[in-house]
Amino acid sequence: MSRILIAVTHLLGAGHLTRAAALARAFAGAGHAVTLVSGGLPAALPRLDGIRLVQLPPVRITGTAFTALLDPEGAPVTAERLAARSHALRAAFAEATPDAVITELYPFGRRVLAPEFEALAEAVRGAAARPLLLASIRDILATPSRPERIAATHARLHSYDAVLVHGDPAFLPLDASWPVDEAVARRLRYTGYVDESDAALAPDGPRAGIVVSGGSSAAGLPLQEAAVAAASLTPGLSWRILVGRAVPEPAFAALAAAAPGNVVVERARPDFRALLARAALSVSQAGYNTVLDLLHGGCPALLVPFEAGHETEQRLRAETLAAHGLARVLPESDLTAERLAAAVLAAPPPGIGHAIARDGARRSVAIVEAMLADASLNRDEVRHFPSPGDLGLGSRASPRSPGEGKAVYLDAAVDFTPLTDALARAADAGRTTILWWRDDDAVAHTPALDRLLALAVRTGWPVALAAIPARAEPSLAARVADEAGIDLLVHGLAHTNHAPLDSKRAEFGSHRPLAALQADAAKALALAKARLGPRLLPVLVPPWNRLAPDLPATLPALGYQGVSAAHSLRPVAGLAQAHAAIDPVAWRAGGGLADPGGVVARAARAVAEGGPVGLLTHHLVQDAATWAFCERLLDHLAAHAAKDPASRISRAAALFAPTASPVSQTDPIFP
């Protein structure tokens, strides 16, 4: 269990708070201790059991005046209130003693609150056991008009270990709204959109009626007023207009009084998604959470993006959806009752079918867990990702042992000579070196998985995906069903850490009774068989590569025929072993590519030790440099194996077959 602190201040609507609360619930659900610090107006937040909520002295704004902070009564904030907020935030940090601190939107936004966020960052930097510092941002940012503000944001990012981008780069990359330079790009970790809901609700009958919504704030009032007037022009249609709780009561009453008989005006409802599941058309703005509601239920959508105060976020999101055929757009500048009625009466836009990644809460947890994966992390080490100027291209990242220091850029040339020499020595000794590729933490069809499979196709390598049974979604098995050379392995049960706080992370470690480990292993295999389809191999890959020493001997009786970790285990009759020791990620540096020379040296040692030699990748968290290194390594080994019959690339299905021996590229099982 780790300790996580999330700091957020919502000003216009509750979208930022909603997303931060979703992340808090995801971390808490994964067994972490979570503190959620909110600096906006208090709001009802569901399902916060087990989460410590700290409310700062709240601030708010009127309209889009983001630099004019007000107190709850509408008076300008005083220096005393701001000082009290900063003190309370630092006190929450001191009490939580977090392992990771996440700031929602800052430093890309909330510049008016920079003093309190910078005080928090200073507390992080000064902590005896320095936590990770991460920014959490939505898919689209508001780019400042003044270049010096962009430069100031990028300078503040030097203190940050990573930026969690809650979007899908295949749909809408961050550089569509923000200037992403090389230093920023190294920190980006795309999570997918943050949507907690389960499978979409199926309509219980024909879709009917129009649902109009405008988010939680008063920013949707012009749309709701236009909808009331448009309903008068369309007496044959049924309208339901949902009004946010922040809309003042007099304005709400005026809407209700003006509504004709074919309109229901009511406050926003918690069953909004159920309403969309039955609606013939949704008319809404294009806020982050509203769009997720639409993507979830597949309701045909007409978007009227909020654009007051030169806001561009919703217009970009709406136009991107329209470009993908997922919605139609009526610009806010064109919003009149007549034009809205005409747009509604036109042929409805298509229902929303898509492959946009929406498991951002779970993937955020996985990314942060990976950055915290090594409990013995040297927290005194500076963990920001250095630039080529910091390191010198091609130089060692750290005086530590090879590959264990900071993340690095990938030089144009990687020296694979030590690995080539090790393969040659093995061949001279009469040994055949079996090469294979394992990738961990697969759970769903994501853009990162597509990238992994494309690399496998291009390089000609088979790859074994270690999938997490309890988190596996149907899209995973569907995505790999027709891919050649893909096998699925059992990556623990839920990838949950059961180790004590002062121990290295483990799901199947020796911290629990053997009977409990056996029960989880049996459950994992049964769940994997139910969810992963015919490509599944009964091979256990323990999360964090840690396995209680007494467990392997019991695995064959549970139905397993193989095990794969990082290093060899004691032989067990009926249990094949093939391990993956070549891990290019600099986990101790918080992510990124480890020193390439160190990774190559580790690969050479694995060849010298004998047995199958495995490359271990993590498609969900790899940065561009790590992908590039893996591609070069795969190409190099494939070229070597094509010339040297003593080096053979094997598919996992052959490695773990009960009687068969590993295969070469000339065998039928090799794709």
C-alpha positions, 0 to 999 in steps of 0.5 A: 500500500502506498500513500497518495495525495491529490490536490485540486481546485475547481472554479468553473463547474465541477469537472476537475473535482469529478475527475480527481475524485474518480482517481482517488476512488481508483487508488483507494480501490487498489488498496492505497491510502488516499488524501483528496484536497479540494480548494473549490466550493464544497460539492457532493462527492459519492463513494468516498469511503476510505478516502480522507477529504480535506477542504481548503478555505474555498474560492470561486469565480464568476463567469470565466474571470479565472484571475478574479478569485472570490470567497463563497459570499462573492467578495474578493479573496483576501491575502489572509484566505490565500495564506490559510489555504496554503497553510492547510495544503501543506498541513495536509501534505505533512499529515499524509506523508504521501509517496506520490503527490498529484496536482490537478491541472497545475502547472498547466493551469490555475496560475492564479493559485501558483503560490500555494501549488509551488509551496506544495512542490517545495514541500515535496522537494524538501521531504526526507523521503521525496514523493513522486510529483505528478501533474494530472491534466485532461485531454485539452488545455487552454494555451496561454496567449503569452509565450512567457507563460508557456515557458514558465509552465515548462520551467515548473515542470522540471520539478515533476516526474511525469504528467498524467494526460487523461486522454487518448493520443490516437484520438486527440493528442495533447499537442493539438492544444498545447506546445509539446516540446521534447522535455514535456514529451518525455514526461507525458503518460497517456492514461485514456479518458477517466470513466469509472462506469461499467458496460453501457446500458442497453436501451430497454425499448426504442429511443425517444425524446431529446435530453438537453444538459449543460453541465453542473455550472451556470455556463449551460444556461444560454443553451437551456434557454435556447432549448426552451424556445426551440421546443416551442417550435417543435411541438411534436418532439418531447424535450427534457432539460436538465439544469445544473445545481449551480444555476440560481433558483430564479433562473431555474424557475424562469426556465420552468415557467417559460417551458411549453407542454412538451418540455420537462425542466428539472435539476440534473439527475444522478441517472443521467446516463440511464436517460441518455440510454433511452434518448433519441438525441442528446443536446449538450455542451462538450465538456470532458465528463459530458462527452464521456457520458455520450461515449458511454451510452452511444446516444446520438449527439448534437454538441453546442460547445461552450466558447465564452471568454475565448474558451477553446477547449470544448470547441476542439473536443466537439470538432474532433468528435465530429471529424470522427463521425461521432457527433454534430456541432452547432457553434455557440455563436450560431445558437438561436432557437430557430437554428437549434430547432432546425439542427434537432429536426435534421437527420440525427447524427450517428450513435457513438461507436468508438474505440477511444480508451476510457479506462484512465482511472485504472491506467493512472493507478497502474502507471503510478504503481509502476513508478513506485514499484521498487520499494527500495527506491533511492528517494534521495536521487533526483528523479526528473528525466534529464535532457541530452544536455544534462547527460551528454548524448550516449553517456552513462546516466549515473555512476550507479551500476549499469542501467539502474540510474536515471532515465535517458534519451536514446542515442542514435547508436546503441552498442550491441557488441557485448550481447553479440559477443555473448551469443557467439560465446554460447554458440562456440560452447555448443549451446543454443540460445532461445530468445523470446518476448514477454509484455506485462500488464495487458488489460484492454485494447488500447492505443499502446497495445496497438503500438506493441502489436504493430511493432511485433508485426514489423519486426517479425517477433511473436509476443506473449502478453501477460494479462491481469485476469481480474482487470481484463476487458473483453476488448483484449481477447477480441483485439488479439483474436486474429493476430498471428504469434500472440499468446496470453499468460496469467499475470497474477490475479488482480496485480494487487500488492499484499506486501507490508509497507516496508517490503517490496511489492508482491501479490504472490509473495511469502507475506501470506499463507501458502493456502491463500496464494494457492487459492488466488492462483487457482482463481486467477487461472479460472478467471483467465480461462473465462476472459482471455479465450483460446490464446491463453497459456496456463502460465503464471507470471507473478506481478513484480516478478516475485513469487513465494518459494513454496508456491511453484511446486504446487502450481501443476496441481492447480492446472499450470504448466509454466511459470515466468518471472525475472530469474530462474526458480528451483525446478519443478516436475511438470512446470516449464520455466522461461524468464524475462530479465531484459527490462529496459525501463528505469524503474528506480528513476521513476520511468523512462529508458534505463541506460542502454549500455546497462540494458545490453550488459544485462542481456549479455549476462542472461545469455551467459547464464543459459536458458531462454533469454526474454525481453520484458516490456510494459506497453502501457508505461513506455516512453518514446525512447524506450519504444525506440530502444526495444525496436532496435534490440528486436531488429538486432536480435532478429538479424543475428538469429537469421544468420546464426542457427545457434540463436533462435526466436521462440513463441511462448506456446512452444516454450511452455508446451508440456513436451515440445522443445523451443522452436526456431524461425523455421518451425511452423509455430513461428509466425 
